[in-house]
Amino acid sequence: MSELCMPDVTLPPVHSGWYLLGFDSEIGRGVTPLDIGRRLIAVRGRDRIRVFDATCPHRGAHLGYGGRLVESAGGPGQSSAAAGGPGQSSAVICPFHGKRIGLGGPGRLSVAEHHVVRVGDAVFVRLSGDPAQDRGFGQVLADLAEQRIVIGALSEHVPVPPELIVENAFDAEHFSAVHLVPRVTGMEIKPGETGELVIEGEFATAPPFWEKGQAKVVHSRFVARAYSPGIVVTEVGPPDRAHVVITAASPAPGGCLARFALAIRPGQIDEFGALAAGARHAFKQDFEVWSHLDPAVVPRLDSRDATVVAFREFCAGFPAA
């Protein structure tokens, strides 16, 4: 069996793609400190959540710890829209020296704003103004918002780098070994139309408990699409009834913070509890491996690891934010 070389990919501490910033319940009123390997603050307005860099440009204080929101002081010709819209705070008072730090904008004492999309429970952020780093995920989120209900299912610290969480979707061999899927076929990998990475195959499994008696074996279409090193959207089942899982991971001290969200069609909402339980069970199976993994080992790969190599090459295409 031919040997493969793992690409020498060292991801930047923070890459320029999409992140699942958190679930709605994790973002309070006022200023909420957040960290995805980069210090951020979330500001909840009346109708949206805005996200900014958190480091005060004056002396480096963290604006999320003791920072106080204020309305813009305004100026000649400045409208409420320029200040962030009616009822939208446009500055924060730094807790270190009391300076007014602008939220967005070009000012010397201001912090950059980042693109945010909230879909159901999930709040996503893209740390790049470059449209090339969207990879089509913005449209995916728009489609999910229109067609499905996105509900957070799990948030857990894992002692491995975040890209290893998403890599699991592209590790074809682990499904049988870890998750005991009786038969996995296909698992062909290809670039997507908008720059994402796609893997598609089929699982042969026992039917879920709510479909017992209909068949002894269920053949389920499996499609996973990675939109950044930290986000993959997985569909399992026929296109018209597929269950959709959003798996995400972001840097955290000692590893990463892994999150799972389920995107449920309104007519399938009664299945959420069982699907969430299944996702948590699969996570526990993976966690047993992750918690004892040595990420520093030099891998000895063969041709069956080609999908993992392809994912690592995909990650290498994301520059530092």
N, C-alpha and C positions, 0 to 999 in steps of 0.2 A: 504494500500500500504506500503510495507516494506521500512524502512529508511536505508540509506547508510551513512557511515562515509567518509568524504573527507580525503584522506591521508594527514598526517602532513608533507607536502613537502615544504621545504624552499630551493629554488634553490640557488646555489652559485652566487655571483655577476657576475661571468663569468664562464660558463660551458665549458666542453671540446669538444663540438661537432661543427657542422657546423653553419656558419653565412652567410647571404647575406651581404657582406661588403659594397656594394654600387653599383651604376651604373657607367658605364665607363665615362660618362660625369662629374662625381663628382671627378674624380681622374686626377689631372693636371700633368704637367711635373715637373721634379725635385722631391722634397719631399712633399708629401701631408699628413697632419695630419688627423688621423681618430680616432674614439672612438666608441667602441661597448661594453662599460663597462670596457674595457681595452685599455690603450693608445697604439696606433699603428701608424706606418707610412707606406705609400705606395710609392714605387719607380718605376716609369715607365721607362722601358728600350726600346730598339728599337723594340722588339718583344714580350715582356711580362711585367706583373706587378708582383713585388715582395712585400711582406709585412713582416714587422719586428716589434718587440717591440719598443716603442718610448721613453722609459725612459733611459736617459744616466746613465750608471752604475757608473760614477764618482761622480756626485753630484745631480742627479735626474732631470736635465733639460729635457724639452720636445724637442726631436730632430726634430719634425715637424715644429717648429716655429723658423725659422732662421737657421736651419741646412743646410749645404752646401755639396753636393755630390762631391766626389773625386774618382779617380781611385786608385786601390791598389798601395801601395808603392812597393809591390812585395818583393821578397827575393830569396835567392838561391834556385833554383829548383822550384819556384812557377810559374805555368803556368797561362795563361789568363783564362782557364776553372776554376782553383782553385779560381781565383779572382772574379768569377761570369760570365765569358764568355766575348768574345770580345765586347767592347762597354758597358759592364755592370758595373755600379758603385759598388764598394765593400766597401766603407767607407763613413761616413758622419762626417763633422767637427762640433762638438758641439758648439752651439752659446754662451754657458756660459763661457767656458775656452779654447775653440779652440782645444780641444783634438780630435784626430782621433779615431772614434768609428767604429769598424768593423761591417759590415752587415753580420750576420751569423758567424759561426765558433766558435772555443772554446776559443778565446782570453779573457783575463781578462777584457779588455775594448771593449766588443762587445755586440751586441744585437741579440736575437734569431730570426730566420726566421720561418715563418709559411707557411703551404701548401696552395697554391692558385690555383683556377681554374676559368678561365674567359670563359663564354659562351655567345656570343652575347653581349648585353648591360650589363649583370650581372657579378659581380665579387664576388666569394665566397671564404671564408677562413675557414680552420679547425684549431681550437686551441688545437690540440692534435697530438702527434706523434703515439698514440696508434691506430692501425688499427681497434680495436674493436669499436672505436667511429665513424668510417666512416658510419656504418649502411647501407652500400650499396649506399650511395649518390654519391660517386665518379663515379660509373658506370652509374647512372642516368644522371649525367652531361655529361658523354661521349656520351650517347645515344641521349640526347637533342642536343648536338653540331653537331651530324651527321644527325639528322632527322628533326630538327626544327630551327626556327629563334627565339631567345629569345630577347624580347623588353621590356624595362622598361615602366610601365604604371602609377605608383603612388609612391610617397614618402611623408609621412606625420607623424608629431609628434602626439602621442596618450597618454593621461594621465593615462595609466594603465601599469602594468608589461608586458613584452614582451610575456610571455607564454600565456596570456589571448587572444592574437591575434590568435595564432595558435590553441589554444583550441577551438575556434569557429567552426573549421572544424569537431570537434568531439562532439559538442553540438547539438545533433539531434533535440531537441525541438525548438531551436531558428530559424530554417529555416522557419517554418510556421509563428511564431509569429513576427519575425523581417523582413524577406524577403518575406513573404506572399506566400510562395510556397504552392499551394492548397493541395498537398498530398505528404507525405514523407513515404516511406516504407523501410523495411529491416534495414539498418543502423547497420549491424553486425560488430563487432570489433574483430580483431585478430592480433597476432604478424606476421610480415612479415618474409620472408625467410632470410633476411640479418640483422635482428634486428630492422627494422623500425616498426612503428605501423600503422595498416591499418584499415580503416572503409569503408564499402561498402553498398550502398543502391540504391534507385531509386527515382527520382523526377518526379511528374506529373505536367507539367506547360503548359502555352500557348506557342505556337511556337514563335521563334524570328521573328522580323519583316521581315527579308530577306527570311523567309520560310512561310509567310502568305498564306493561301489558300490551303495548303497541308494537314493540319490536325487541328482539334480544340484543341487537347491535345497532347502534346509530352511527351513520357516516356523516361527520360534521366537517364542513368547509372551514378552514383556518386561514385567516389573512391578517398579517400584522404589518403596520406601516409606521416606521420611525420617522419623526419630523425633526428631531434633534437628538443629541446624545442622551437627553434626559426625558424624552417623551415618546411613547409608542401607543398607538391605538390598535386594538386587536378585535377582530370580528370572528365569532365562532357560530356556525350554523348557516342555513340558507340565507341568501341576500334579503329576502322579504321578512325573515324572522330572526336575523342574527342578533346575538347578544354582544354588546360592545363594551369593552373594558378599556379605560384609559389608565395606563401605568406610567408613573413619573417618579423621578428621583432628582434630588438636588443636594449639593455638598452640605455637610454638617460636621461639626467636630467629631473626629473618630470614625468617620464614614459618610453616611448620607441619610437623608430623610426620604423614605419611600412612601408614595401615596397611590391609592387606587380609587378610581371613581367608576361607577356604572352609568352608562347612557341607556336609559330604558324608554321604549316606546310607551305612550300613554296606555295602550291596551295590554301591556305586560307588567304593569306596576305591581300586580299581586305576586309576581315572581321575584320581586326584588330581594326579599328576605332570604330565599333559597340561593339566589345568585350571589348575594353578598357573603353568605356562609361558605359557598363554594370557593369564592375568591380568597377568603381568609384562610381556608384550609390549604389551598394551593400555596399561599404565601408562607404558611408555617412549614410546609415541606421544603420550600426554597430556603427559608431562613435557617433551617438546620444545617444546610450546606454552607450558606453564606457566613454564618457565625463562626465556622471553623475553617474558612478558606484562607489560604496564603496568597494574597494578590501579587506578592513579589516573585512568585515562582516563574521561571522561564518556561513557557508552555512548549510541549512537544506535540505538534499537531499533525494530523493526517488529512486525507482528502475529505473525510466526513465532517471536518471542521470548517469547510469552505464558507459556510454561511456566517460563521462567527468572524472569520477574516474579512468578509465583505462588510460586516457591520463596523469593524474597527476602521476600515478604510473610509467608510461613510463619516465616522466621527472626526477623522482627520481633516475633513472639509470645513470645520467650524473654527474660525479664528477667535482670538480673545475678544471679549466685549470691551 
